[in-house]
Amino acid sequence: MSTRIAAVLCSFLAAAPFGCDRGSAETPVANSSNASTPTAAPTGPSAVAPAAAASSRPTPPPSAVSNRVTVGPITAEPGMVDFGLVDPKALVEVEVTLSNSSDAPIEIIASKPTCQCTTVDMTGKVIPARGSIQMPISMQTSAAVGIKQAAVSLLFRDIAQPMQVGLKAEVAYSVVARPLPYIDALEESRLSGTFDLESPNGQPFRVISVQGKSPTFVGFDPARDAPRARYTLGYDFRGLAASAVPKYMLIETDREDCPLVDIRVRHEATRLAPGFRFAEFRSMVGAIAPGESGGFTLEVEDMGPLRFDTVYAVSPDATAELISQHSDGKNLLVTVNVTPRAGFTGLLQVPVTFVAGGRTAEQLVYAIVR
């Protein structure tokens, strides 16, 4: 690749608004409320979200709405793919049609995703004159729930402007907390309130605990009422020291495919500013059997040649071990195992510290040991 081409592509990627999502943005949103957020339908005729083996969520139908992005004579359709609700750790795939309206074939001289979670290989492919080709794209979702965004950038021979195709998915277990993406407790008047927990496919479930304690139900009595597919639950941070306000509310359910649900809490004391560019602000291990270990994979952006020297758990309840780290030259994909201490059961909340180049940063890690 020539110096000019590399410079154009790198500059474009640096300015791109897409990337692996960081759970929830840390900028407060004015006039926000706890209203439920509608879920977008998948966009594009080939959008497919394979369900995880343990999930009963049906594959969402493709949307009839089409969109496109055009650079010079090249058009990508769809130009933005929304996979809708997708399971954690799922592989979602799509084929985007690249069309050439000119009378000459055009070569793709660079194709690059914005993160290691996304795979595309179109460099060297040629779009025929007055013709089209398919561009397969796949994206691996993380274990943490929330909105995930990524993109694929393309550069064409003799066309100065790069093209970007966006990808989006709402990563969610089969039980979903609403509102998403967060509980708004920035104002004193919102230190208490409610949120909903629902099973989108209508399958009943039980709520076992919230923050490791008995749930506060609204309009439901677990001693008398049968399990249902939707609950309203109360929260109350009044009287808590600022340092005691949780960064995430953690809800335990009896669903094997969804043992733990988290929802971000916005409060002045819960701002997150890790020393490395973690693609997620927290990592969810899920359920761990007593005496066993559980793992998570995390992408760390803009690491360049830097590698982690070690990781360790900042808690007497668990230990952490660095298993592997793989680089694409810019971002690092890291796998870590967490092992609860002998005899520990229940909700595990452990900060894991990452150390590299004399710098440290904490990642919040959650699991349920049962």
C-alpha positions as CSV (number, residue, x, y, z in Angstrom):
1,M,0.0,0.0,0.0
2,S,1.4,3.4,-0.9
3,T,2.2,6.0,1.8
4,R,-0.6,8.3,0.5
5,I,-3.2,5.4,0.6
6,A,-2.1,4.4,4.1
7,A,-2.2,8.0,5.3
8,V,-5.7,8.5,3.9
9,L,-7.1,5.3,5.4
10,C,-5.5,5.7,8.8
11,S,-6.7,9.3,9.0
12,F,-10.2,8.2,8.1
13,L,-10.2,5.4,10.7
14,A,-9.0,7.8,13.4
15,A,-11.8,10.2,12.7
16,A,-14.5,7.5,12.3
17,P,-17.4,7.7,14.7
18,F,-17.7,3.9,14.9
19,G,-15.8,1.5,17.0
20,C,-16.2,-1.2,19.6
21,D,-18.7,0.1,22.1
22,R,-17.6,1.0,25.6
23,G,-20.8,-0.1,27.3
24,S,-22.3,3.3,27.9
25,A,-20.9,6.7,27.1
26,E,-19.8,8.7,30.1
27,T,-21.3,12.0,29.0
28,P,-24.5,12.8,31.0
29,V,-27.6,13.1,28.9
30,A,-29.8,16.1,29.6
31,N,-33.5,15.6,30.2
32,S,-33.2,11.9,30.2
33,S,-35.8,9.6,31.5
34,N,-36.2,5.9,32.4
35,A,-38.6,5.2,29.6
36,S,-38.1,2.0,27.7
37,T,-36.0,2.2,24.6
38,P,-37.4,0.7,21.4
39,T,-35.3,-1.9,19.6
40,A,-34.4,-1.3,16.0
41,A,-35.0,-3.9,13.4
42,P,-32.2,-5.5,11.5
43,T,-31.4,-3.6,8.3
44,G,-30.4,-5.2,5.0
45,P,-31.6,-8.3,3.1
46,S,-28.7,-10.5,4.3
47,A,-28.6,-9.5,7.9
48,V,-28.4,-12.7,10.0
49,A,-27.9,-13.0,13.8
50,P,-27.3,-16.6,14.7
51,A,-28.6,-17.4,18.2
52,A,-26.3,-18.9,20.8
53,A,-26.9,-22.6,21.5
54,A,-28.5,-21.9,24.9
55,S,-30.7,-19.1,23.8
56,S,-34.3,-19.3,22.7
57,R,-34.3,-15.9,21.0
58,P,-35.5,-16.3,17.4
59,T,-33.5,-14.9,14.6
60,P,-34.9,-11.4,13.9
61,P,-36.5,-11.0,10.4
62,P,-34.7,-8.8,7.9
63,S,-36.1,-5.3,7.6
64,A,-37.8,-4.1,4.5
65,V,-36.1,-0.7,4.9
66,S,-33.0,-0.3,2.8
67,N,-30.2,2.3,3.0
68,R,-27.1,3.0,1.1
69,V,-23.9,4.9,1.1
70,T,-22.2,6.2,-2.1
71,V,-18.6,7.4,-2.8
72,G,-18.0,8.4,-6.4
73,P,-19.5,5.7,-8.7
74,I,-19.4,3.1,-5.9
75,T,-22.5,2.3,-3.8
76,A,-22.8,0.1,-0.8
77,E,-26.2,-1.3,0.1
78,P,-27.0,-1.4,3.0
79,G,-24.6,1.3,4.2
80,M,-25.7,0.8,7.8
81,V,-26.5,-2.7,9.1
82,D,-28.6,-3.0,12.4
83,F,-28.7,-6.6,13.6
84,G,-31.2,-5.7,16.4
85,L,-31.2,-7.9,19.5
86,V,-28.2,-10.2,19.5
87,D,-26.9,-12.8,22.0
88,P,-23.6,-12.1,23.8
89,K,-20.6,-13.9,22.3
90,A,-22.6,-14.5,19.1
91,L,-21.2,-14.2,15.5
92,V,-23.4,-12.1,13.3
93,E,-22.9,-11.9,9.5
94,V,-24.1,-9.9,6.6
95,E,-23.4,-9.5,2.9
96,V,-23.3,-6.0,1.6
97,T,-23.6,-5.3,-2.1
98,L,-21.0,-3.1,-3.7
99,S,-22.1,-1.6,-7.0
100,N,-20.1,0.3,-9.7
101,S,-22.0,2.7,-11.9
102,S,-19.0,3.6,-14.0
103,D,-17.9,2.1,-17.4
104,A,-14.5,0.9,-15.9
105,P,-13.8,-1.8,-13.3
106,I,-12.7,-0.4,-9.9
107,E,-10.3,-2.1,-7.5
108,I,-10.6,-2.1,-3.7
109,I,-7.1,-1.3,-2.6
110,A,-7.8,-1.4,1.2
111,S,-10.5,-2.9,3.5
112,K,-10.2,-2.5,7.2
113,P,-12.5,-3.0,10.2
114,T,-12.5,-0.6,13.1
115,C,-11.9,-3.4,15.6
116,Q,-10.8,-7.0,15.9
117,C,-14.4,-8.1,16.6
118,T,-15.2,-7.4,12.9
119,T,-13.8,-9.5,10.0
120,V,-13.7,-8.4,6.3
121,D,-11.4,-9.3,3.4
122,M,-12.0,-7.3,0.3
123,T,-8.5,-5.9,-0.5
124,G,-7.6,-6.7,-4.1
125,K,-11.2,-7.4,-5.2
126,V,-12.5,-5.7,-8.3
127,I,-16.0,-4.4,-8.8
128,P,-16.8,-4.8,-12.5
129,A,-18.0,-2.0,-14.7
130,R,-21.7,-1.5,-14.5
131,G,-21.7,-4.5,-12.1
132,S,-21.6,-5.5,-8.4
133,I,-20.0,-7.9,-6.0
134,Q,-20.9,-9.1,-2.5
135,M,-18.9,-8.1,0.6
136,P,-19.2,-10.6,3.4
137,I,-18.8,-9.1,6.9
138,S,-18.9,-10.8,10.3
139,M,-18.9,-9.3,13.8
140,Q,-18.3,-11.1,17.1
141,T,-20.3,-9.6,19.9
142,S,-18.9,-9.3,23.4
143,A,-20.1,-11.0,26.6
144,A,-21.2,-7.6,28.0
145,V,-24.6,-6.3,27.2
146,G,-25.3,-2.9,25.6
147,I,-25.1,-1.2,22.2
148,K,-22.2,-2.4,20.1
149,Q,-21.0,-0.4,17.0
150,A,-18.3,-1.1,14.5
151,A,-17.5,-0.2,10.9
152,V,-15.7,-1.4,7.8
153,S,-13.7,1.2,5.8
154,L,-12.9,0.8,2.1
155,L,-10.5,2.6,-0.2
156,F,-10.8,2.4,-4.0
157,R,-8.1,2.9,-6.6
158,D,-8.2,6.5,-8.1
159,I,-11.0,7.5,-5.7
160,A,-9.6,9.8,-2.9
161,Q,-12.6,9.5,-0.5
162,P,-12.9,6.3,1.6
163,M,-16.2,4.6,2.1
164,Q,-17.5,3.4,5.5
165,V,-20.2,0.8,6.1
166,G,-21.6,0.8,9.7
167,L,-22.6,-2.1,11.9
168,K,-24.7,-2.0,15.0
169,A,-26.2,-4.5,17.4
170,E,-27.9,-4.5,20.8
171,V,-26.1,-7.2,22.7
172,A,-28.6,-8.6,25.2
173,Y,-29.3,-11.8,27.1
174,S,-32.7,-13.5,26.8
175,V,-33.7,-11.3,29.7
176,V,-33.4,-7.6,29.2
177,A,-33.3,-4.7,31.6
178,R,-35.1,-1.6,30.7
179,P,-34.4,1.3,30.4
180,L,-31.3,0.9,28.3
181,P,-28.6,2.0,28.3
182,Y,-28.7,3.2,31.9
183,I,-30.5,4.1,35.1
184,D,-30.4,7.9,35.4
185,A,-29.5,8.8,39.0
186,L,-27.6,12.1,38.3
187,E,-30.2,14.2,40.1
188,E,-31.2,13.8,43.7
189,S,-34.9,13.4,42.7
190,R,-33.9,10.3,40.7
191,L,-31.9,8.5,43.4
192,S,-34.9,6.1,43.7
193,G,-37.2,4.8,41.1
194,T,-38.0,1.7,39.1
195,F,-36.8,-0.3,36.0
196,D,-38.3,-3.1,34.1
197,L,-36.9,-6.6,33.5
198,E,-38.4,-8.6,30.6
199,S,-38.1,-11.7,28.5
200,P,-38.5,-10.5,24.9
201,N,-39.7,-14.0,23.8
202,G,-42.4,-14.0,26.5
203,Q,-40.9,-17.0,28.4
204,P,-41.5,-16.6,32.2
205,F,-38.5,-16.5,34.6
206,R,-37.7,-15.7,38.2
207,V,-35.7,-12.8,39.6
208,I,-33.5,-14.3,42.4
209,S,-31.6,-11.2,43.6
210,V,-30.7,-7.6,42.8
211,Q,-27.2,-6.5,43.9
212,G,-27.1,-9.8,45.9
213,K,-30.2,-8.9,47.9
214,S,-33.9,-9.8,47.7
215,P,-35.6,-8.0,44.9
216,T,-38.0,-5.1,45.5
217,F,-41.0,-6.0,43.3
218,V,-43.7,-3.6,42.2
219,G,-47.1,-5.2,41.8
220,F,-45.8,-8.7,42.2
221,D,-45.6,-11.1,45.2
222,P,-43.2,-14.0,44.6
223,A,-44.8,-16.0,47.5
224,R,-48.2,-15.9,45.7
225,D,-47.8,-15.0,42.1
226,A,-46.6,-17.3,39.3
227,P,-43.4,-16.4,37.4
228,R,-44.0,-13.9,34.6
229,A,-42.1,-12.6,31.6
230,R,-42.0,-9.0,32.8
231,Y,-41.3,-7.4,36.2
232,T,-41.1,-3.9,37.6
233,L,-38.3,-3.6,40.2
234,G,-37.5,-0.8,42.5
235,Y,-34.1,0.7,43.4
236,D,-33.2,3.2,46.1
237,F,-29.8,4.8,46.5
238,R,-31.0,7.4,49.0
239,G,-28.9,7.4,52.2
240,L,-26.0,5.7,50.5
241,A,-22.5,7.2,50.6
242,A,-21.6,8.3,47.1
243,S,-18.9,5.6,46.9
244,A,-21.5,2.9,47.7
245,V,-23.7,3.8,44.6
246,P,-23.1,0.9,42.2
247,K,-21.6,1.5,38.8
248,Y,-23.9,-1.3,37.5
249,M,-27.0,-2.8,38.9
250,L,-26.6,-6.6,38.8
251,I,-29.8,-8.8,38.6
252,E,-29.6,-12.6,39.0
253,T,-32.3,-14.7,37.3
254,D,-33.1,-18.4,37.2
255,R,-32.5,-18.6,33.4
256,E,-29.6,-20.9,32.4
257,D,-29.1,-18.7,29.3
258,C,-29.1,-15.5,31.3
259,P,-27.9,-16.0,34.9
260,L,-26.9,-12.3,35.3
261,V,-28.1,-9.0,33.8
262,D,-26.5,-5.7,34.3
263,I,-27.7,-2.1,33.8
264,R,-25.4,1.0,34.0
265,V,-26.1,3.5,36.8
266,R,-25.4,7.1,36.0
267,H,-24.3,9.1,39.1
268,E,-21.6,11.7,39.8
269,A,-19.7,9.0,41.7
270,T,-19.9,6.3,39.1
271,R,-18.0,7.9,36.2
272,L,-15.5,5.5,34.5
273,A,-12.2,6.7,33.1
274,P,-9.9,3.7,32.7
275,G,-6.2,4.3,31.8
276,F,-6.5,2.1,28.7
277,R,-9.0,2.3,25.9
278,F,-11.1,-0.7,26.9
279,A,-13.8,-1.6,24.4
280,E,-16.1,-2.3,27.3
281,F,-16.2,-0.6,30.7
282,R,-16.9,-4.0,32.3
283,S,-16.8,-7.7,31.6
284,M,-19.4,-10.3,32.3
285,V,-18.2,-13.8,33.0
286,G,-21.7,-15.2,33.6
287,A,-22.3,-18.3,35.8
288,I,-19.3,-20.2,37.4
289,A,-19.7,-23.5,39.2
290,P,-18.0,-23.5,42.7
291,G,-14.4,-24.5,42.4
292,E,-14.3,-23.7,38.7
293,S,-12.9,-20.7,36.6
294,G,-14.6,-18.5,34.1
295,G,-13.1,-16.4,31.4
296,F,-13.7,-13.2,29.4
297,T,-12.2,-11.6,26.3
298,L,-11.7,-7.9,26.0
299,E,-10.5,-5.7,23.2
300,V,-8.1,-2.8,24.1
301,E,-7.8,-0.1,21.5
302,D,-4.7,1.9,20.4
303,M,-2.2,-0.4,22.1
304,G,0.3,-0.4,19.2
305,P,3.3,-2.6,20.3
306,L,2.4,-2.4,24.0
307,R,1.5,-5.7,25.7
308,F,0.2,-6.3,29.2
309,D,2.8,-7.5,31.7
310,T,0.2,-9.0,34.1
311,V,-3.3,-8.8,35.4
312,Y,-4.5,-9.3,39.0
313,A,-7.8,-9.2,40.9
314,V,-8.2,-6.4,43.5
315,S,-10.3,-8.6,45.8
316,P,-9.8,-11.4,48.3
317,D,-12.7,-13.2,46.7
318,A,-11.0,-14.2,43.4
319,T,-7.8,-14.4,41.4
320,A,-7.2,-13.3,37.8
321,E,-4.8,-14.8,35.2
322,L,-3.8,-13.5,31.8
323,I,-4.4,-16.3,29.3
324,S,-3.5,-14.7,25.9
325,Q,-3.2,-11.5,24.0
326,H,-3.3,-11.0,20.3
327,S,-2.6,-7.8,18.3
328,D,-3.6,-6.6,14.9
329,G,-0.9,-4.0,15.0
330,K,-3.2,-1.4,16.7
331,N,-5.7,-3.1,19.0
332,L,-5.1,-5.9,21.5
333,L,-7.5,-8.8,22.1
334,V,-7.0,-10.1,25.7
335,T,-8.3,-13.2,27.4
336,V,-8.4,-13.5,31.2
337,N,-9.6,-16.2,33.5
338,V,-11.1,-15.4,36.9
339,T,-11.2,-18.0,39.7
340,P,-13.3,-17.5,42.8
341,R,-11.8,-18.4,46.1
342,A,-12.6,-21.8,47.6
343,G,-16.0,-21.8,49.2
344,F,-17.2,-18.6,47.6
345,T,-20.8,-18.6,46.3
346,G,-23.1,-15.8,45.2
347,L,-22.5,-12.6,43.3
348,L,-18.9,-12.0,42.5
349,Q,-17.9,-8.3,41.8
350,V,-14.1,-8.0,41.3
351,P,-12.0,-5.2,39.8
352,V,-9.2,-6.7,37.7
353,T,-6.1,-4.5,37.2
354,F,-4.3,-4.5,33.9
355,V,-0.6,-3.5,33.9
356,A,1.4,-2.5,30.8
357,G,4.3,-0.1,30.3
358,G,4.2,1.2,33.8
359,R,0.5,2.1,33.5
360,T,-2.4,0.4,35.2
361,A,-6.2,0.4,34.7
362,E,-9.1,-1.5,36.3
363,Q,-11.8,-3.5,34.5
364,L,-15.0,-4.3,36.5
365,V,-15.7,-8.1,36.2
366,Y,-18.9,-9.7,37.3
367,A,-20.0,-13.3,37.7
368,I,-22.5,-15.5,39.7
369,V,-21.0,-18.5,41.5
370,R,-23.5,-21.2,41.9
